Amino acid sequence: MIRQIELSENMKLFIGWISAEKGLSDNTREAYTFDLLRLRQYFEKNNLKENDISPRDLQKYIEELHDLRFASTSIQRNISAARGYYRFLCDENIITHDPTENLDTPKKARYLPDVLCPEDVEKLLDNASDENGKVPLRNRAFLELLYSTGMRVGECLAVTTDQFLENREYMVIIGKGNKKRLVPVGEMAHEWVLRYLEEERPKFVKPASENYLFINQGSGIGLGKPLSRMAALTIIKEAALRANISAKVTPHTLRHSFATHLLEGGCDLRIVQEFLGHSNITTTEIYTHVSRTYLIDTHRHFHPRQKRK
């Protein structure tokens, strides 16, 4: 039903502005568009004019999202979209007062991420491809690079051959908002990617292929195209199945595991923040909870004054 409603002209201007000025990803832009469509639907349902909205009107909208059992993260994003939109209207002198100034924001739930132990990560990497797979080197190199760098899956899929240089032990990653960060590449990941580049990738490159590092081996028009998110999810799910890992495993699991294992090894939180590309260290701090669990379990296991179960 939401898709049947169009954005207002001002909303279209706002989406065009954030796309041009903020450097947002396609996924973020689509999320903002969808949230504004939902807001416009609410306005039409309640006969409200979007340029003459009171704070109470918007508070009722947030309460409705709560009643519909939206997750706190989704409500946060809807509030963020509304705030951005009305600040834009104020800056453009379309309205004189921002109705989102005093909106009550729900506390964001903090969930502990799914993390694999180092032994399970090793089993996962060893089972990146089955013996009869067409691209065993690509799949292994892809998973090794994800775990070695802590990249988001979208960042890893967007890596070009120019970003991965044979004589360098680091990569320049382009993250959210086109922000660049320097991330080291471990020796094992470096070796697997080089093997893939030398032995396997040339078999699937077409003259019209783009310069993405990880490409598709499919037939027809798919050959040589960049690897998709769905393909990435399939690679890791099938690897987890072959490795007999019962936990839910996604490409993001390797990012969580990367951060947790660094902290457990004594790495400074600020360094992990830089590696992950988090703009705010509070986002990174969730991994300290996982590390604390590890430390407590270690203490209970080894300390002589602990009761043994």
C-alpha positions in Angstrom: 0.0 0.0 0.0 2.9 2.3 0.7 4.3 1.9 -2.7 1.0 3.3 -4.3 1.7 6.7 -2.7 4.2 9.0 -4.3 6.6 11.3 -2.6 5.6 14.9 -2.4 7.6 17.4 -4.5 9.5 18.6 -1.5 10.3 15.0 -0.5 11.7 14.4 -3.9 13.9 17.5 -3.6 15.1 16.2 -0.2 16.0 12.8 -1.6 17.8 14.4 -4.5 19.7 16.6 -2.1 20.9 13.8 0.3 21.9 11.8 -2.8 24.0 14.6 -4.2 25.4 16.2 -1.1 25.6 13.5 1.5 27.1 10.7 -0.6 24.7 8.1 0.8 24.6 4.6 -0.4 21.8 3.3 -2.6 20.5 1.2 0.3 20.4 4.2 2.6 18.7 6.3 0.0 16.1 3.6 -0.6 15.5 3.3 3.1 14.9 7.1 3.5 12.5 7.0 0.5 10.5 4.2 2.0 10.3 5.9 5.4 9.1 9.2 3.8 6.5 7.3 1.8 5.2 5.8 5.1 5.2 9.2 6.7 3.2 10.7 3.7 0.8 7.8 4.0 0.2 8.7 7.6 -0.4 12.4 6.6 -3.0 11.4 4.0 -4.7 9.0 6.3 -5.2 11.7 9.0 -5.8 14.6 6.6 -2.6 16.4 7.7 -0.6 18.9 5.6 3.0 18.0 5.8 4.2 21.6 5.8 1.9 22.5 8.7 2.6 19.6 11.1 2.8 20.0 14.9 5.2 18.1 17.1 2.2 16.3 18.6 1.2 15.0 15.1 4.6 13.5 14.7 4.6 12.1 18.2 1.3 10.3 17.4 3.0 8.9 14.3 5.9 7.5 16.4 3.3 6.0 18.8 1.6 4.3 15.8 4.8 2.7 14.8 5.2 1.4 18.3 1.6 0.0 18.2 2.5 -1.7 14.9 5.4 -3.4 16.8 8.1 -1.8 14.7 11.6 -2.6 16.0 13.3 0.2 17.9 16.0 0.4 15.2 13.3 0.9 12.5 11.6 3.6 14.6 15.0 5.3 15.0 15.5 5.3 11.3 12.0 6.7 10.6 12.6 9.5 13.1 16.0 10.2 11.5 14.3 10.4 8.1 11.6 12.8 9.4 14.2 15.0 11.2 16.4 15.2 8.1 13.5 16.1 6.0 12.1 18.9 8.2 15.6 20.3 8.8 16.0 20.5 5.0 12.6 22.3 4.7 13.8 24.8 7.4 17.1 25.4 5.7 15.3 26.0 2.4 12.9 28.5 4.1 10.0 26.3 3.0 8.8 26.2 6.6 9.8 28.4 9.6 9.7 25.9 12.5 11.1 22.4 12.8 8.4 20.1 14.3 10.9 17.3 15.0 13.0 19.3 17.5 11.5 17.7 20.6 10.5 14.3 19.4 11.0 11.6 22.0 13.4 9.0 20.6 13.1 5.4 21.8 16.3 3.9 23.2 18.0 1.7 20.7 18.2 -1.9 21.7 21.7 -3.3 21.9 22.0 -6.8 20.8 25.1 -8.9 21.1 26.3 -9.8 17.6 26.7 -13.4 16.5 30.4 -14.4 16.8 32.3 -17.5 15.8 35.2 -18.8 17.8 38.5 -18.8 16.0 38.3 -22.6 15.5 34.9 -22.3 13.8 36.2 -19.5 11.6 39.1 -21.7 10.5 36.6 -24.5 9.7 34.4 -22.1 7.7 37.3 -20.9 5.7 38.6 -24.4 5.0 35.1 -25.3 3.6 34.7 -22.1 1.5 34.1 -24.3 -1.6 33.2 -27.9 -2.3 35.7 -30.0 -4.2 33.7 -29.8 -7.5 33.1 -26.0 -7.3 34.1 -23.9 -10.3 35.6 -21.1 -8.2 37.2 -22.5 -5.0 39.9 -19.9 -5.0 37.4 -17.0 -5.4 35.2 -18.2 -2.6 38.1 -18.8 -0.2 39.7 -15.5 -1.1 36.4 -13.7 -0.5 35.9 -15.2 2.9 39.5 -14.7 3.9 39.4 -11.1 3.0 36.2 -10.5 4.9 37.6 -11.9 8.0 41.1 -10.4 7.6 39.8 -6.8 7.2 36.5 -6.7 9.0 34.9 -5.1 5.9 31.2 -4.9 5.4 30.0 -7.3 2.7 29.0 -4.4 0.4 32.5 -2.9 0.8 34.1 -6.2 0.0 31.9 -6.7 -3.1 32.8 -3.2 -4.3 36.6 -3.7 -4.1 38.4 -3.3 -7.4 41.6 -4.9 -8.5 43.2 -1.5 -8.3 42.5 -1.4 -4.5 44.3 -4.7 -3.9 48.0 -4.2 -4.7 50.4 -7.2 -4.7 53.2 -5.4 -3.0 51.1 -3.8 -0.2 50.0 -5.2 3.1 47.0 -2.9 3.4 44.0 -1.7 1.4 42.2 1.6 1.2 38.5 0.8 1.8 35.7 3.1 0.6 33.0 3.0 3.3 29.7 4.7 4.1 29.5 8.3 2.9 32.4 7.6 0.6 34.8 7.8 3.6 38.1 6.2 3.1 40.0 4.2 5.7 43.2 2.2 5.7 42.9 -1.5 6.7 45.7 -4.0 6.9 45.4 -7.3 5.0 46.6 -10.4 6.8 49.2 -12.7 5.2 46.8 -15.6 4.6 44.1 -13.4 3.0 46.8 -11.7 0.9 48.1 -15.1 -0.4 44.6 -16.4 -1.2 43.6 -13.3 -3.1 46.8 -13.3 -5.1 46.2 -17.0 -6.0 42.7 -16.2 -7.1 43.9 -13.2 -9.2 46.6 -15.3 -10.9 45.0 -18.7 -11.4 41.2 -18.3 -11.5 39.8 -14.8 -12.1 41.3 -14.5 -15.6 39.1 -17.5 -16.7 35.9 -15.5 -16.1 36.9 -12.0 -17.2 35.1 -10.7 -20.4 36.3 -7.7 -22.5 33.3 -5.7 -21.1 33.9 -6.8 -17.5 34.2 -4.1 -14.9 37.3 -4.1 -12.7 35.7 -5.6 -9.6 37.9 -8.0 -7.7 35.3 -10.7 -7.1 33.3 -11.5 -10.2 30.6 -14.0 -11.3 31.5 -17.3 -13.0 27.9 -17.7 -14.2 27.1 -18.3 -17.9 25.7 -15.8 -20.4 25.3 -12.1 -19.4 26.2 -12.9 -15.8 29.7 -14.0 -16.7 32.3 -11.5 -15.4 29.8 -9.3 -13.6 30.5 -8.3 -10.0 29.5 -10.8 -7.3 26.0 -10.0 -5.8 25.0 -9.9 -2.1 22.8 -12.9 -2.7 25.8 -14.9 -4.1 27.9 -13.8 -1.1 25.2 -15.0 1.3 25.0 -18.3 -0.5 28.8 -18.8 -0.4 29.0 -18.4 3.4 25.8 -20.4 4.2 27.0 -23.3 2.1 30.5 -23.1 3.7 28.9 -23.2 7.2 26.8 -26.2 6.2 29.9 -28.1 5.0 31.8 -27.1 8.2 28.9 -28.4 10.4 28.5 -25.0 12.1 25.1 -24.9 13.6 25.1 -21.2 14.5 23.5 -18.7 12.1 26.3 -17.4 9.8 26.1 -14.5 7.5 28.9 -12.3 5.8 28.4 -9.9 8.7 29.3 -12.7 11.2 32.8 -12.5 9.9 32.9 -8.8 10.6 31.7 -9.3 14.2 34.2 -12.2 14.7 37.0 -10.0 13.3 36.3 -7.2 15.9 35.8 -9.6 18.8 38.9 -11.6 18.1 41.0 -8.5 17.9 39.7 -7.2 21.2 40.2 -10.6 22.9 43.8 -10.5 21.6 44.4 -7.2 23.4 43.8 -4.7 20.5 42.8 -1.2 21.5 39.2 -0.3 21.0 40.0 2.9 19.1 42.1 0.8 16.6 39.2 -1.6 16.1 36.9 1.4 15.5 39.2 2.7 12.8 39.4 -0.8 11.1 35.6 -1.1 11.2 35.0 2.4 9.9 32.7 3.4 12.8 32.2 7.2 13.1 31.2 6.8 16.7 33.1 4.6 19.2 29.9 3.8 21.0 29.0 1.6 18.0 32.2 -0.3 18.5 31.8 -0.7 22.2 29.2 -3.4 21.8 32.1 -5.8 21.0 33.5 -5.2 24.5 30.5 -7.0 25.9 31.4 -10.0 23.9 35.0 -9.8 25.0 34.0 -9.4 28.6 32.1 -12.7 28.4 35.2 -14.4 27.0 37.3 -12.9 29.8 34.9 -14.0 32.5 34.7 -17.5 31.1 38.5 -17.7 30.9 38.8 -16.4 34.6 36.2 -19.0 35.8 38.0 -21.8 34.0 41.6 -21.0 35.1 41.4 -19.2 38.5 42.1 -21.6 41.4 39.5 -20.0 43.6 36.6 -20.7 41.3 34.1 -23.5 42.0 34.3 -26.2 39.3 31.1 -27.4 37.8 
